Amino acid sequence: MIRSGMLTVGFITLGIAAFSQQSPIVMQNRRELFIDNAIIDSQSDVETRLGTPVSGGVAVKFDKPWEGSFCAYVSIVNDGKKFRMYYRGVGAHQKAVDQVTCYAESTDGITWTKPDLGLFSINGSMQNNVVHTSDSLKQTTHNFAVFYDGRPGVPDAEKYKAVGGVYSTAKVKRGLYRFVSPDGLHWNMFKEPTPLFGDGYGMDSQNVPAWVPAENCYAIYLRMWTQDKPGDKKLLKGIRTIARSTSKDFIHWTEPVPMSFGNTPMENLYTNATQAYFRAPQIMIAMPFRFSPDSRILTDDEMKTYGISPSMWQGVSDAVLLSSRGGNVYDRKFLESFARPGLDQRNWAARSSIPALGVIPTGENEMSFFLTRAYGTKDCYLERMVLRKDGFASLHAKYNEGYALTKPLLLKGDVLNINYSSSSIGYIKVVLLGEDGKEIPGFGEADATKLTGDKIDYKVAWKSGKQITNLANTPVQIKFILRDADLYSFGVF
């Protein structure tokens, strides 16, 4: 009892300190995840655990003659009617002039088809799934990246937006070109066909356009190197990393600024796949593929056995998870791998396991992202990876009970939802505290129900029958008490 009393005193002190130092976070039609430290004030006997995606099988085989062994830089968008996929096809000769942008579509995000669109003649035939070609100088098909801009007021002709292109050299002036489309199939260069960021940025991998709801602006998250400098044509120096430029109108863009990663080691981040998470758009989710250029796992004989192109023999890669709440800052809470190369030995070469741009719902309880696998082999394919909704990370308690305390919040809504999973003997209890650090009458631990089970959007209720509606203007902290359970998210609606 003495130990319990000491914990209570300390807990009240923490609550009072939090209220005195912080403005409450408004929770109104808003869901929060535990992918960073933005929402948690303190915790005890609870850890933040990275999610574990599982394979959903092969989504797309890159088996057309114009697709080939080096298909990559996949974008997947949800326009509310169907899912649309865009990716680079290289063709048999592996030259820039052969590169095209290919297209597939799906109604559920699981089964994909490649329609014969009849838009371009490829190998003498109009029966193909190509939506964009470019000359070898501009190279806009090398890394054509798409997002859907369905916000009210966006002109119909510009609902689909894309960027594509690579860096300039001493001999060739190039850069990143902008494109728009009314239907996701017919693409035109946007406004004046003037390239962006042509000098001093090594943009040879996927550069990502996005709308950033938290800042009410567009952004391009682009590939650069740590020693890139504007105007410097001697590129590809240092470590692969990410920069960001922003725009209010998709026309005028700021000079790119390197992203920071907090106090974490610098690693080669080849791509970034940054986008607003569809269930919590104030959070930008990023899934770079991490490249270890000096590593080599397979022997020469193994490389030959698995049919891996010699250009992919040096280096190995996997996928990691980052997040951002705006600005030129990534939060890298998790340094470990998010998606490993796995049992398919063809993924232990240089550039497999490249995450696609796009996390999409693929069922009532699940969401999916996608990885390019067996890159540099004749069997290159796209694998679907599955997580529960909001399952990037969780607050996890083991057998012994623990708790996590949020920062001060304003609960402006009718319902508090949680996404949780427990064992048969585990549970979660939800307790509300006031500005004095004490339990709010009717919302205390004695009123909290032990929630055992597995639910995505569970409406929290208290035994007292009280509802959060009457607390809309009262700053509170939520104390989540967990035992042998995971809490993935909570929201107020």
C-alpha positions in Angstrom: 0.0 0.0 0.0 2.9 2.4 0.7 4.3 1.7 -2.7 0.9 2.4 -4.3 0.6 5.6 -2.4 4.0 6.8 -3.5 3.1 6.1 -7.1 -0.1 8.0 -6.8 1.7 11.1 -5.3 4.2 11.0 -8.1 1.5 10.6 -10.7 -0.4 13.6 -9.4 2.8 15.7 -9.5 3.4 14.7 -13.1 -0.1 15.6 -14.1 0.1 19.1 -12.5 3.4 19.7 -14.2 2.1 18.7 -17.6 -0.8 21.1 -17.4 1.3 24.0 -16.2 3.8 23.7 -19.1 1.6 22.7 -22.1 -1.4 23.9 -24.0 -4.0 21.2 -24.5 -4.0 19.3 -27.7 -7.5 19.6 -29.3 -8.9 16.2 -30.1 -11.7 16.8 -32.5 -12.4 14.3 -35.3 -8.8 13.3 -34.7 -7.0 10.0 -34.2 -3.6 9.7 -32.6 -1.0 6.9 -33.1 2.0 6.0 -31.0 4.5 6.2 -33.8 6.3 9.1 -32.0 6.4 10.8 -28.6 4.1 13.6 -29.6 1.1 12.5 -27.5 2.5 10.7 -24.4 3.6 12.6 -21.4 4.9 9.7 -19.3 4.7 5.9 -19.1 5.6 3.1 -16.7 6.0 -0.6 -17.5 4.8 0.0 -21.0 6.9 0.0 -24.1 6.4 1.4 -27.6 6.6 -1.5 -30.0 7.1 -1.4 -33.7 4.5 -3.2 -35.7 5.2 -6.5 -37.6 3.8 -6.6 -41.1 3.0 -10.0 -42.7 3.0 -11.0 -46.3 -0.2 -10.8 -48.2 1.4 -12.6 -51.2 2.4 -11.4 -54.6 0.3 -8.4 -55.7 1.7 -7.8 -59.2 4.2 -9.7 -61.4 6.2 -7.4 -63.5 6.1 -9.8 -66.5 5.4 -7.7 -69.5 8.2 -7.2 -72.1 8.2 -3.4 -71.4 8.3 -3.9 -67.6 11.2 -6.2 -66.9 13.7 -6.8 -64.1 14.1 -3.3 -63.0 10.5 -2.2 -62.2 10.5 0.1 -59.2 9.4 3.4 -57.7 5.8 2.4 -57.4 3.0 4.8 -56.5 -0.4 3.7 -55.3 -3.3 6.1 -54.9 -6.9 5.9 -53.7 -9.2 8.2 -55.5 -12.3 7.0 -53.7 -13.4 4.9 -56.7 -10.5 2.5 -57.3 -6.9 2.0 -56.4 -4.4 3.1 -59.1 -0.8 1.9 -59.3 2.0 3.5 -61.3 5.5 2.1 -61.7 8.6 2.2 -63.9 9.1 -0.3 -66.7 12.5 -0.4 -68.3 12.3 -3.0 -71.0 14.8 -5.5 -72.3 17.6 -3.1 -73.1 17.7 -1.3 -69.7 18.3 2.1 -71.3 16.7 5.4 -70.4 15.1 5.6 -73.8 13.2 2.4 -73.0 11.7 3.6 -69.7 7.9 3.9 -69.5 5.4 4.5 -66.8 3.1 1.5 -66.4 -0.3 1.3 -64.8 -2.4 -1.3 -62.9 -5.7 -0.9 -61.0 -7.8 -2.6 -58.3 -11.1 -2.3 -56.6 -9.9 -3.8 -53.3 -6.2 -3.2 -53.3 -5.6 -7.0 -53.3 -6.3 -8.2 -56.8 -4.7 -6.0 -59.5 -5.2 -5.9 -63.3 -3.2 -4.3 -66.1 -5.7 -2.9 -68.6 -4.8 -2.5 -72.3 -5.2 1.3 -72.5 -4.3 1.9 -76.1 -2.5 5.2 -75.3 1.0 4.5 -76.6 2.6 2.2 -79.2 5.1 -0.1 -77.4 7.0 -2.7 -79.5 4.6 -1.9 -82.4 1.4 -2.5 -80.4 -1.2 -0.3 -78.7 -2.2 -3.2 -76.4 -0.4 -2.3 -73.2 -0.7 -0.6 -69.8 1.6 2.3 -70.4 0.4 5.8 -69.4 3.5 7.9 -69.9 6.6 8.0 -72.0 9.4 10.5 -72.2 12.5 11.3 -74.1 15.8 10.1 -72.8 17.0 13.6 -71.9 14.2 14.5 -69.5 13.9 10.9 -68.1 10.6 11.7 -66.4 9.6 8.1 -66.6 12.6 7.0 -64.5 10.8 7.9 -61.2 7.3 9.2 -62.1 5.5 9.5 -58.7 1.8 10.2 -58.3 -0.6 11.4 -55.7 -4.4 12.2 -55.8 -5.4 15.7 -54.8 -9.1 15.4 -54.2 -9.6 18.4 -52.0 -12.5 20.7 -52.6 -11.7 23.5 -55.0 -8.9 21.6 -56.9 -9.6 21.9 -60.7 -10.8 18.6 -62.2 -7.9 18.7 -64.7 -5.5 18.7 -61.8 -6.9 16.1 -59.4 -4.0 13.7 -60.2 -0.6 15.2 -59.7 2.9 13.8 -60.4 6.5 14.6 -60.6 9.3 12.9 -62.5 12.8 13.6 -63.6 16.4 13.4 -62.5 19.4 15.7 -61.8 21.2 17.9 -64.3 24.7 17.1 -65.4 27.5 19.2 -66.9 26.2 18.2 -70.4 22.4 17.9 -69.9 20.1 20.3 -68.2 17.4 18.4 -66.4 15.4 18.5 -63.2 12.1 17.5 -61.7 9.0 18.1 -63.9 5.4 18.5 -62.7 2.5 16.7 -64.3 -1.3 16.8 -63.9 -4.2 14.6 -65.1 -8.0 14.7 -65.0 -8.3 10.9 -64.9 -5.0 9.4 -63.8 -4.4 8.1 -67.3 -3.8 11.1 -69.6 -0.9 13.2 -68.3 0.3 16.7 -69.3 3.1 18.8 -68.0 1.9 21.4 -65.5 1.9 25.1 -66.5 5.3 26.1 -67.9 7.4 23.0 -68.4 10.2 24.4 -66.3 12.0 21.8 -64.2 12.5 22.2 -60.5 15.7 21.6 -58.5 17.9 20.9 -61.5 21.3 21.6 -60.1 22.8 20.3 -56.9 20.3 17.6 -56.0 20.8 13.9 -56.8 17.2 13.1 -57.6 17.7 9.8 -59.4 15.4 7.8 -57.2 11.7 8.4 -56.3 10.9 12.0 -55.4 7.5 12.2 -53.7 4.8 14.9 -54.1 2.3 15.2 -51.3 -0.3 17.4 -49.7 0.6 18.1 -46.0 -2.7 18.8 -44.1 -0.9 19.9 -40.9 0.7 22.8 -42.9 -1.9 23.3 -45.6 0.7 23.2 -48.4 2.2 20.9 -51.0 5.5 19.3 -50.4 8.0 17.4 -52.5 10.2 15.0 -50.5 13.2 14.5 -52.7 16.3 12.4 -52.8 19.6 14.2 -52.2 23.1 13.5 -50.8 24.5 15.0 -47.6 27.1 16.9 -49.6 24.8 18.2 -52.3 24.9 22.0 -52.8 22.6 24.1 -55.0 24.4 24.9 -58.3 26.9 22.1 -57.8 27.0 19.7 -60.8 29.4 17.3 -59.1 26.7 15.2 -57.5 26.4 11.9 -55.7 28.6 12.7 -52.7 28.2 11.7 -49.1 25.2 9.8 -47.8 21.9 9.3 -49.5 19.3 11.4 -47.6 16.1 13.4 -48.0 15.3 17.1 -48.5 11.9 18.9 -48.7 10.5 21.8 -50.7 7.0 23.3 -50.1 4.5 25.2 -52.2 1.1 26.8 -51.7 0.0 26.5 -55.3 2.1 23.7 -56.9 3.8 26.5 -59.0 6.2 28.3 -56.7 8.5 26.2 -54.6 10.9 26.9 -51.8 14.6 25.9 -52.0 14.8 22.4 -50.7 16.0 22.0 -47.1 17.6 18.8 -45.8 15.3 16.9 -43.4 16.6 16.2 -39.9 16.3 12.9 -38.1 16.8 13.9 -34.5 19.7 12.4 -32.6 19.9 9.2 -34.7 22.7 7.7 -36.9 22.9 8.8 -40.5 22.1 6.0 -42.8 21.7 5.8 -46.6 17.9 6.3 -47.1 17.4 5.7 -50.8 13.7 6.6 -51.1 11.2 8.0 -48.7 7.5 7.2 -49.6 6.2 10.1 -47.5 2.5 10.7 -47.3 -0.3 11.7 -44.9 -1.7 8.6 -43.1 -5.3 8.2 -44.3 -6.7 7.6 -40.8 -4.7 10.4 -39.1 -3.7 12.9 -41.8 -1.9 15.2 -39.3 0.8 12.5 -39.3 3.0 12.0 -42.3 4.2 8.3 -42.6 7.5 7.6 -44.4 8.9 4.3 -45.4 12.4 4.7 -46.9 14.4 1.8 -48.1 17.6 1.7 -46.2 20.7 0.9 -48.3 23.9 -0.6 -47.0 26.2 -0.1 -50.0 29.2 -1.9 -48.6 27.4 -5.0 -47.4 27.2 -8.2 -49.3 25.4 -11.4 -48.1 25.3 -13.8 -51.1 28.2 -15.4 -52.8 28.9 -15.0 -56.6 27.6 -18.5 -57.1 24.4 -17.7 -55.2 23.9 -14.5 -57.1 24.1 -16.5 -60.4 21.8 -19.3 -59.1 19.1 -16.8 -58.2 19.5 -15.0 -61.5 20.4 -11.6 -60.0 21.8 -9.0 -62.3 25.6 -8.3 -61.7 24.7 -4.7 -61.2 22.9 -5.7 -58.0 25.6 -7.8 -56.4 27.0 -5.2 -54.2 24.9 -3.8 -51.3 21.8 -4.9 -49.4 18.6 -3.1 -48.3 15.5 -3.2 -46.2 12.6 -0.9 -45.2 12.4 1.4 -42.2 9.7 3.5 -40.7 9.7 7.3 -40.0 7.0 9.9 -39.3 6.7 13.6 -39.4 4.2 16.2 -38.1 5.3 18.9 -40.5 8.4 21.0 -41.1 11.7 19.6 -42.1 11.8 17.1 -39.4 11.4 13.3 -39.4 10.9 11.5 -36.1 12.8 8.2 -36.2 11.6 6.6 -33.1 12.4 3.1 -34.4 15.9 2.4 -35.8 15.2 -1.3 -36.4 14.0 -2.7 -39.7 10.3 -2.4 -40.5 10.3 -4.9 -43.4 13.2 -7.3 -43.7 14.4 -9.0 -46.9 13.0 -12.3 -45.7 13.3 -15.9 -46.8 13.3 -15.1 -50.6 17.1 -15.0 -51.1 16.7 -12.9 -54.2 15.9 -10.0 -51.8 19.4 -10.1 -50.3 20.8 -8.2 -53.3 21.3 -4.5 -53.6 18.0 -2.8 -54.2 15.1 -5.2 -53.3 12.5 -4.4 -50.6 11.8 -0.9 -52.0 8.6 0.4 -50.3 5.9 1.8 -52.7 4.4 5.2 -52.1 1.0 4.5 -50.6 -0.6 2.8 -47.6 -4.2 1.8 -48.4 -7.1 0.1 -46.6 -7.6 -3.5 -47.9 -10.2 -4.7 -45.6 -12.4 -3.8 -42.6 -9.6 -4.4 -40.2 -6.4 -4.2 -42.2 -4.3 -2.0 -44.4 -1.5 -2.7 -46.8 1.7 -1.3 -48.2 3.8 -2.8 -51.0 7.4 -3.8 -51.6 9.4 -4.3 -54.8 10.9 -7.8 -54.5 13.5 -9.8 -56.4 14.7 -6.6 -58.0 17.2 -7.2 -60.8 15.9 -10.7 -61.7 13.5 -11.8 -64.4 10.9 -12.6 -61.7 10.8 -9.1 -60.2 7.4 -8.6 -58.4 5.5 -6.5 -56.0 4.6 -8.0 -52.6 1.7 -6.9 -50.5 2.5 -6.4 -46.8 -0.4 -6.4 -44.3 -0.9 -4.6 -41.0 -3.9 -4.1 -38.8 -5.3 -0.6 -39.2 -3.1 1.9 -37.3 -0.7 -1.0 -36.7 2.5 0.8 -37.4 3.3 0.8 -33.7 1.6 0.2 -30.3 1.8 0.8 -26.6 2.6 -2.7 -25.3 2.3 -4.0 -21.7 3.6 -7.5 -20.7 2.1 -9.6 -18.0 2.5 -7.0 -15.3 0.2 -4.0 -15.4 1.6 -0.7 -16.7 0.3 2.7 -17.8 0.8 5.5 -20.2 -0.3 9.1 -19.5 -1.2 11.4 -22.4 -0.3 15.1 -22.6 -3.2 17.5 -21.8 -6.1 17.2 -24.2 -9.4 18.8 -25.0 -11.9 16.0 -25.9 -14.2 17.8 -28.3 -16.5 15.1 -29.5 -19.1 12.6 -28.4 -17.1 9.4 -28.6 -13.7 8.2 -27.4 -12.5 5.3 -29.6 -9.6 3.0 -29.1 -7.9 0.4 -31.3 -6.6 -2.4 -29.0 -5.8 -6.0 -28.7 -5.3 -8.1 -25.5 -4.7 -11.7 -24.5 -7.4 -13.7 -22.8 -6.3 -12.5 -19.4 -5.1 -9.0 -20.5 -7.0 -5.8 -20.6 -7.0 -2.0 -21.1 -8.7 0.5 -18.7 -9.2 4.1 -19.7 -9.1 6.7 -16.9 -9.5 10.5 -17.2 -7.6 12.9 -15.0 -8.3 16.6 -14.4 -5.9 19.6 -14.1 -5.0 18.6 -10.5 -3.8 15.2 -11.6 -6.8 13.5 -9.8 -9.4 11.2 -11.4 -12.4 13.0 -12.7 -15.5 11.7 -10.9 -17.3 9.2 -13.0 -14.2 8.6 -15.2 -11.9 7.1 -12.6 -10.3 3.7 -12.4 -13.2 2.3 -10.4 -15.5 3.4 -13.2 -13.4 2.0 -16.0 -14.3 -1.3 -17.6 -11.6 -3.9 -18.2 -11.6 -4.1 -21.9 -10.5 -7.6 -23.0 -10.6 -8.5 -26.7 -9.5 -7.2 -30.1 -11.3 -4.2 -31.7 -10.3 -1.6 -34.3 -12.7 1.2 -33.3 -14.2 0.5 -29.9 -16.4 3.1 -28.2 -15.1 3.5 -24.6 -17.8 3.7 -21.9 -17.6 4.0 -18.2 -19.7 2.2 -15.6 -21.0 5.6 -14.3 -22.7 6.2 -17.6 -21.0 9.6 -18.0 -19.9 10.7 -21.4 -17.1 12.9 -22.7 -19.5 15.3 -24.2 -19.6 17.3 -21.0 -15.8 17.6 -20.9 -15.3 19.5 -24.2 -13.9 22.6 -22.5 -12.1 20.8 -19.7 -8.4 19.9 -20.2 -7.9 16.3 -19.3 -5.2 13.7 -19.4 -6.0 10.1 -20.4 -4.4 7.4 -18.4 -4.3 4.1 -20.3 -3.8 1.1 -18.0 -2.6 -2.0 -19.8 -1.9 -5.6 -19.0 -0.8 -8.1 -21.6 -2.2 -5.9 -24.3 -1.5 -3.5 -27.1 -3.0 -0.1 -27.8 -2.6 1.1 -31.4 -4.5 4.3 -31.4 -7.2 6.4 -29.8 -9.5 9.1 -31.3 -12.3 11.5 -30.5 -15.2 11.9 -32.9 
